[in-house]
Amino acid sequence: MIKKEKKYIKITEQDIDSIKGQNYYFVVEPLWSMANTEGTYLQYQQSIATFTLPQRCLYAVECLIAEVNNGGFEQLFFNSAGLVWQDAYAGFSKMGCVDMVKIMDEVVELYGKQPSLNRLERQSEIEKFANGEAAKQLNELDRTFYKLGADFYDNIVRYIKEHAKSFTFEGEIEVLL
């Protein structure tokens, strides 16, 4: 049985202004606890509906970064978090992460279409990347992503600070024990 407890969080504009380097995780924390990527895209949207567009964009970007860093774009599309793909694209675009948008465009071109928002359909679609030339090309895009390293984090932090009011939060969230 999964145990959770409630945790009170307050994020102020002052907290956001004081972000140094890549230490902005606290801004995304409320969404990590409330977003539902296990169901349909509609269920996902409903689970984050109370959050601002900048918060939702940042959450999707962080999901994509985490998945791709852990197992490449193939893992992103295979796992439930793959349904945030389009939102992450919008987030990277809004944040001015041009190199990341370019990589994502190349992934879609290789994919042949926008990846499905349905997990089972995405898992079926991703099968073509299991072997052969498509797999090599997708692996190369993974490597291009990894080479970016922390290049896009400055853009993310700038976006958070420019939209500080949109990232404020006060309330209780549930966290896993």
N, C-alpha and C positions, 0 to 999 in steps of 0.2 A: 504494500500500500504506500502510495506517495504521500508524504507528509509536507504540508505547507504551513507557513505562518504569515501573518500580516505584518507589513513593514511600512512605517510612515516615511514618506519622502517629501522633501520640499526643495525645489530647484528655483533659485531666483536669478534675475538678470545679473546680479552681482556675482553669483556662482559661475555663470556662463562667461562673464567678462574675465574671470580669473583663470580660465582654462589655459594650461601651459602644455605645449607639445601635443601629444596624442592622448592626453588624459581627459577624454570627454565621455568615457563610458557611462558615467552617472546620468548623462542626459538621455541615453537610450534605455536605461534600466526599466523605466515604467512600461515601455512597450514590450521588452523581452518577457515580462511577466504576464502581459495581457493579450498579446497577439496570438491568434490561433492559425497556424499554418498547416494543421493536420487535416482540416476539412476542405471544403470548397473555397473558391476565391471569394464568393459572397460571404461565407462565414468568416473568412479572414478580414474582409472589409468591415464587416459588422463589429468584429472584435476590437478594431482600432478606430472606429468611427468617432470616438470622443477626442481623438488626438488631432493636432493641426497637420496640415499638409507637409510643412517642413519636418515635423516629427516622424510622420509616416515615411517620407522619402529617406530620412536618415536611417530609420529602422531597416528598410529594404536594402539600402546600400550596405549596412553592417551585416545583414544576413548573407548577401552575395559574397562579400569579402570573406566571411567566416567559412562558408561552404567551399569556395574556390581555393582558399588557402589550405583547406583540409583535404581536398581530393579533386580539385580541378572543376571545370565546368560540367563534366560528366556527373560528378557528385551533386552539384547544384541541381541539375535537371532530374536526377534520380530521386533525390530527397524531397520531402514535403516543402521545404523552404523555396524550392524552385518556382513556386507560384508567385513569388515576389519579383520575378525577373523584370517585368515591364515597369514596375514601380522603382526598382533599382536603376533601371535605365533612365527613367525620368529624373531620379535623384541625382545621378552622376551628371546628367545634362544641366540641371539647375545649379549644381555646385561648380560647374565649369571644369569638370574632369575630362577634358577633351580626349586624352589618350585612352582612358577607360571606355568612353563612349565608342571610340574607334574599334577597340577590341570587341566590344559587345556587338557592334555592327558586323564585324567579321564572323563572329560566332553565329549570328542569325543567317548570314549569307551561306555559311557552311551548312547550317541546319536546314536551310531551304525554305524556312518560314518562321514565324514567331512560335516559340515553344508553347505547347498547350498549357493552359492554366490547370488542367486536370492532371493529377499526379500519375495515374495509371496510363493515361495517354502519353505523357512525357516519357515515362519509363519505356513504353513501346517505341516511341520516336527515337530515343537515345540508343537503341540497340544497333543502329547503323554505325555507331562510333566505336563498337566493340573491337573491330579489327580493320585492317587495311588503311587505305589512304586517308579516309575521313578521320580515323582515330589518330593518325600521325598529325594531321592538320589541327585537330582539336588540342592535342598535346602541345603543339607549338604555340597555340594561343594561350594555353595555361602558362607556358614558360614566359611568354611576352607579359602576361599579367604579373607573374612573380618578379620579373625584372623591374617593373614599375616600383616595386617596394613601397616605400612610404611617400612616393611622389604626390599622391592625391590627398594625403592627410592634411596638408596645409589648406587645400581647397575646402575640405570638409569642415575644419575648424573655423575658417573664415565664414563659411555659410552659416554655421551655428551662431557665431557671434553677430553676424549681420541680421540674423532673424532671432535674436535672443529672446524677445518677448514671446515668440511662438514656441520656445523650448522650456518655458517656465512650467512648473508642475507642483501641485500640492495635493497630497492624498495618500491613501493606503494602497499598497499592492500586495499580492501574494508572492512569496518566494519559497522555493524548495528548501527543505531542511537537509 
